[in-house]
Amino acid sequence: MAPKKTLKAIVERERVPINKSNGGSIVSNITTTPKKPAAKPPPAKTVDNWWGILEPMESGLSRIYLCENSHLLGRYNEYPTSSSFRSLPMDVRIAPEHCNIYKMNIGDNGNYRTAVYLNNLSNEGTVVRNIFVTAEIEIMANDDIFFPSSKVGGNGWYRFSPSGFFGKYSEIAHLGSGKFAQVKLVTNRHGPRQEEYAVKIIDKGLVSKKQLKSLKSEINIMNRCNHHALTKLYDIYEEGDKLYLLMEYVKDGDFFDFITKRRLTEDTTRIIFLQLFQAIQYLHSVRIVHRDLKPENILMADASQYRVKVSDFGLSKLLNAKYSLMNTICGTPTYVAPEIINPNTHVYGKSADMWSLGVILYICLCSYPPFSDQLAPPGILDQIRTCKYSFRSHHWDHISLDAKNLVQGLLTLEPESRLTVEEALNHPFMRRSTSIIPRPLQTTEPVSLTRVHNQSSSNVEIFQIINDGTSELTTGLEEDETFLTAASTIASASELSDFNGLSMCSDMRGDSNYESALQFEI
């Protein structure tokens, strides 16, 4: 057993004076004058534990790191009350205790966010967002904070930067907003180059648990993908009630706008479809079916060079080797495969993507879709179910037989008879050489193509109620096998419409103020 420490030993360790004349009691009336600390601000906390920074916007000022839940800021004195004290510029107009900056969680019912407040304690006041603050104000990311100064034309100018997402990235522009989220254009604050990214900020409080689960499955899918013809998800931040998805920013708009403004030659179409087939080949190789391929979900990475990227994995699903067909009804009528809308089966696999690519190829070659309500009767769904389309004269007379044959191979009624992506890549039309990259032809006639609206009557007919849950999909899988579910828990057409509001990189359907450069539907 360790020896019991005496009072004297304890006091000596603490360097407290002892009065030996009264048996070793602690002196209560100490007269020794303690040494004054050096007249300099306390050292800043290390940057690995800060939750916010006051960035100096003038030369001669130092960063102020915020590490505790609450900080007292003021003119440095010789006896800082605690390690939470932060020194402001040495100026007679700065009070010894000028203001408090603190953070707290606000909200109820499990929906909360972290808010940061500045509480002014000085008669001189503080300016935040050009507001003269005499009491308390909430401060936001990138807020400018001015402390008073006696110097002519001088002030203590700082900018508040929280840690987390907006501690690393600064907002450049607002790209769009919607029911669940907003999209912003941002750049890296501390990166060597001012690279631009698109960030989708999702308010989790407005999203159902089912939708959030689907969205997180989508994120997992995107994290697995790495291909030059697929949009990239760079990073994910989950802070309070917000989810930040840092995405590749594709600024040349979507393929829908591209093909409605020009008529493509066969050579141009071949260049684009080489990339599309390669992207889908990659997805299929890692057991992913896209399930919602359409021009709105193809982005123009470089329109002048015809570089495209496939986007929107919101309706994608990871296929397990032991489960090659999926019993989930989803997709867009114009581009949906016949087996998906078959009332007897509703089952499909990778071949559904090939059908959608066939529809897009048809549109690229003639500037109108093979299936449309404008071609009724019969209606569009019956046209798709029976694979009823044709190569009408005038539009198709100048198209090569190889191109038509590739379309026919993709728009084949039976899934097992449809071309695979490998067969499509090796088709004579795709193997034909292109000596130069052609310029697109400006069309002199209107392109008969309209954006797809999720809530059309045709969609309601397609999206029938399915089982709520995924247990049947994972039955019999090995423990070490991965199976991601994205849209399998959707129960109705209206709920699917809400889910599509979360899908990344879609078009903003039905919005007259649609900006083609936006790469998210929100």
N, C-alpha and C positions, 0 to 999 in steps of 0.2 A: 504493500500500500504506500502511495506517495505521502511524504510528510506534509502535515497540515501547515499551510502558509500562515505566518503571523501577520498581525496588523502592520507591524513595522516593515515587513518585507513587501507587503502590498503597497504601502504608502511610499516606500523608497522607489519602487518600480514606477509609480505615478509621479515621483518627484514632488511630493507634497511635504511642506515643512512639518517637523515633529517637535512638540514641546516635551522635552525629556523630564522636566521638573514635575509634571503631573501624571507620570506613569505612561507616557507615550501617547497621550491623546492628540488628535489632530488640531492644529492651531486654527482658531476661527477668525482671528483678526490679522490676516497676513498683511504685512506692510511692504513686502518686496515688490518693486515696480517691474512688471513684465517688460521684456524687450518689444519695441515696436516692430511690426512687420515692415518689410521693404515697401516703399511707396510705389508699387506697380500693381497693375491689375492681376487678379488670380489667373493662373494658366487656364487656357481653354480646354474643355474636355476633348478626349480623342474623338475623331470623326466616326468611329465605328458604332457609337451608341447615341447618336443624335437623332431627334425626330423633326428638327427644323433648324433653319439657318437664317440669320439676318445677313444677307450679302451686302457688303459695302458698295455703294454706287459712286463714291468719290475716293480719290487717292488719299492716302494717309490714314484710312480707317481700316480696322481689322474685322474679320468675320466674327460673328457672335453665334456660338453653337448653343442650341437649346436641347438639353439632355434630361432635365428633371420635368416632372409634371407641371411645376410652376417655377417661374424665375422672377426675381426682383432685378430691375434694371435701373441704373442711376449713375451719378458721378462717383467715381471710385473714392472711398474713404479708407482710413487706416484699419478699420475693424469691420470687415465684411461679415454680415450676420451668419452667412452659411455658404456652402459651396454652390448654392443655386444663384448667388449674386452674379450679375453680369454688368461689366463696366461699359458705360457710354462715353462719348468724347468728353474730354476735360474742358468744360465750359461753364461759366457762371450761370447760364440760363438752364443748365441741366441740374435738376434737384438731386440730392443724395439718394433719395428714393423717388424716382421719376415715374415709373410705371411697372405693372406686372404683366407678364405674358404667361398664360397657362392654357392647358388643353383639358378637355373633358368630353365624355361621350354623352350625346343627347339623343332623345328619341324614346319610343315606347313600343311595346308588343314585339320585342325582339328586333325591331328595325331601328338601328341606331347609326350614327356617324360620329366621327371624331371632329369636334369643333375647336378652334383656337381663338382665344380672346385676348385683347389688350385692354387693361384697366389703367387709365391715367390717374396718377397720384399727385401731379404737379400743377401749380397755378399757371405755369407756362404752357401747359397743354402739349398735345402730340397730334400730328397730322397724318391720317391714314386715308388713302384714296381721295386726297384733296378735301377731306373732311376734318375740320378742327375738332378733336376729341377732348372732351373734358371729363368724361365718365368712362364708359365701356363700349367696345365695338368688336365684332367678330372680324378677324383678319383671314384672308384667303390667299391661296397660292398666287405669287407674283404681285401681291399688294406692295405699293411703295409706302414706306414709313419715314416721315421726316421728324427729327427731333430739333428743338430750338437751338439757335446759335447766336452768339453776340457778334460774330464776324459779319462784315458787310458782304452780302451775296453768298454767304456760306451757310451750310446746314448739315446736320447729321442725316444723310440720305442712305437708307437701307432698303433692300427688297426682300420680302419674306418668301422663303422657299421651303416647303415641307419635304420631309423624306418620302420614300416610296416613289410612286410614279412621277408626280410633278416635282419631286426633288431631283429627278434625273432628266426629265423632258420638259421643254417649254412649249406652250401653245403658239402656233403661228396663225391658224385660221380655224373657223368653225365650218365644217363641211356639211353638216346636216343633223337633224334630230327627229325623233319619232316617239312612239308610244313607250318603248322600253329603254331607249338608249339615245346617246348622241355620239357623233363622230367628229373628231378633231384632227387637224393636221398639226403634227408636233415635230420638234427636232431635238436632238440630244444636247443637253446643256454642256456637258463636259467632254464630249467626243472631239476627236481631232478634226473631223469634218462635220459640217452642218447637214447631215443626212436627214431626209424627210421620211416620216412614217405616218401611217394612219392609225389612230387609236379609237377603238370602239369602247365607250364607257357605258356599262350596263348597270342600271339601278336594280339591284337584286330584290328590293322591296316591292317592285312592280311586277315581278316575274313569279309564276307559280313554281312550286317545288318540282313538278313534272317538267316544266319548261327549262328550269335551271339544270336539272339532271340531263336533259337532252343537249343543252348547250355545252355542258362540261364534257359530254361524250364527244361532241363535235370538236372541242378543243383537243381532246386526247387523240382523235383521228388526225387532226392537222399536225400535231406534234410528231406523229409517226412519219409524215410525208416530207420528202426532200427531193424535189425535181425542178428543173429549170422552167418547166411549163406549168407549174402549180404555184399559186400565191403562197407566200410564206407567213407563218405565225412566228414572230421573233421572241415574244415574251408575254408573260401573264402576271398581273398583279391583282391580288384580292385584298382590298382594304376596307374594313367596315362593311357598309352596305353597297359598295361599288366593286365592279369587276372590270379591269382594264385589259383589253386585248391589243397588244402592239403588233400591227400588221404591216406588211409590205404596202407601200403607197404606189398605186398604178394610176398615173395621171392622164393617160391618153383615152380615157373613157372605156365603154364596153363595146363588144362586138356587134351588138344590136344597132347602135348608132353608126358604127362603121359601115355595115352592109346596107343600111337604109339610105346612105348618102352617096353610094357609088355602086356600080355593077362590077362584079369581079370577073376576071378572066379565069380560064382553067389553070393557068400557071400560078396565079395568085392563090387560087383556091387550094392547089396542091401544096404550096408552101405552108399555108395555114393549117391544113389538115395533117400534114406530117407532124406538126407540133401537137395537135389535138390527139392524134392516134398514139403518139409517144407518151403523152400525159396519162391517157386512159390505160395504156399498156402497163405503165408503172403502178397505177392504182390497182389494177386487177392482179398484178404480180404480188402485191402485199395484201390481197384478199379484201379489197375495198371496192364497192360499187358506188358510183357517184349518185345516180338515181334522179338527178334533176339537171341534166345537161340541156342548155338552151343558149341562144346568143347573149342573153342578159347576164349569164353566168360565165362568160368568157371575156376577159379583160384585155385591152390593148396595151401591152408593155411598151411597145414602140411601133406606132402606126406606120411610120415611114418605112420601116423594115419588116412589117407584117409579123412582128413578134407578139405572140399571144400567151395568156396564162389562164388556166382553168381555175375557177374560184367556186365558192359556196359549197362547203361540205356539210351544210345544215341538214341535208336529207341523205347523207352518206351513211353507210353501215359497213362495219368490218365483218367480212365473211369468215366463218370458221370452216376448216377443212371438212368437218363432219356435218356441216349445215350449209349446203351450197345454194339453197333457194330460200327466199325470205317471204314471209306472209304479211308484209306491211304494204298498205295501199298509200302511195304518195307519188308526187310527180306533177307535171304540168300537162294539160290535155293535148296541146298542139304537138308536143314532143314525146308523149308517153307511149310506151310500147303496148301492143294489143293484149299481151298476156297479163298485163297489170289490171286492165279493165275487164278482163274476162270474169263474169259473175260466178263462174263455176270453180275457179282456181285461185285467182289473185296471187299467184306465185311467180317469181321471176328471179333471175340471176344476172350475171355479167352481160348477157346478150341484150338486156334492156338498154344499157348504155349505147350499144352499137346501133340499135334502132334510132335512138335520139340523135346520134351523130349522122345517121342517114337522112333524117329530116333536115338537119342543119346543112348538110352537103347539098341537098335538093334546093334549098333556099339560096345558097351561095351561087349555084349555077344558073338559076332562072329568076331569082328575085321575088318569088312568092312561095308559100308553103304548100306541101302536097295535100294536107288535110286542113279544112277550114269550114266554118259554118257558112261562109260565102259561097261554097261549092255545093251546098245542099240543094235538093235532097240526094242522099240521106244526110243526117246530121253528122257532125264531126266525129262523135264517138262510134257511130256505125261505120263511118269511113275507115277509122283506125281498126276496128274489130275485124273488118273484112279485107283490110289492106287494099282499099279502093283508092288508087291514084293513077295518074297517067302523065305521059310526056306530051303535053299539048303543043301543037304546031306553033310556029312563030317564035315561041320562047325557047323551044328545044331543037329546032332544026339545025342550029349551028353548033350544038353540043356534040362532042365526040362520043363514039360508041363505048369506048373504055369508061368514060365518065358515067354514062347511063348504066352500064353494067355494074359499076361499083355501087351506085345508088340502089339498084335492084338487089344486090347482094346484101345490103344493109337493111333495106325495107322489105324483109321477107317475113311472112306471117308466122311461121313456126320458128321458135327460138333456136332449136337445135340445128336448123338449116341456115341460120343467119351467119354471116361472116364473123369470125373472131377478130380481135384487134390485130393479131399476128397476120392473119390472112388478108386483112385490109391493107396493112403496111406493105405486103408483098403483091398487091394487086397491080396489074399492068398500068393502070392510071397513075398509081403512086410511084411506080418505078420509072416512069418516063422522066427523062432528064430535063432540067430547066437551066438553060445557059446563063440567063441573066435574071435578076429580080425585077419583075415588071412593075410599072406604076398602075394603080387602079384606074379604071375607066370611070369618068364621071357620067352617070346615067342621065339620059334626057327624058326618061319616062318614070312615073312614080313607082316606088317599090311597094308591092302589096304585102305589107307585113306590119303587124301591130304588136305592141307589148302585151304580154300575158298578164291578165288580172286574176289574182288568187281566188276571188270570191265570185267568179262567174258561175252560172247555172251548171255549166258542164263540169266544173270542179266539184260542185256539190253532188252531182250524180256519181262521180268517181269515188269520192272519199266516203266510204261506208264505215259504219261502226265496227271496230275490231277489238280484240281482247286488250284489256287494260293490264299491262304487266309484261314481263319478259321471261318469266320462269320457264315457259315452254320452249323458248328459244335457246336456253342454255342447258337444257336437260341432256345428260349424257356426255357433257364435255369433260375433258381431263382437267385436273386442277391447274396444271401449268399452261393451259391453253387460254388465249385471250379472245374475248368476244365483246366488242363494244356495241352498245345499242344507242341509236340516236333518235329515231322517230318512232320506234316501235310501240311507245306507250301513248301515242296520240289516239284520242277516242272519237273525234268527230271532225267534220269539215271546218266548223267554226274554230275549233281549238287548233287545228292545223294552220289556219290562217294566222292565229296568234303566234304559233311556233315559227312560221315563216317570217314573222316580224323580227325574230332573233337571228335568222339565218344570215351568215356573213356573205358579203360581196354579191348580193343580189341587186336587181334594179329596184328603184322606188316606184313600184307599179301604180299607175293611176294618178300620179302626182303631176299636175300641170306645171309645177315649178321644178320638175326633175332636172337635176344637174347630171349630165352624162359622165362627168369625171368621178362622181361618187361611186365607191366600190362596195358599199354596204347598204342593205335594206334595214331600216331601224324602226 
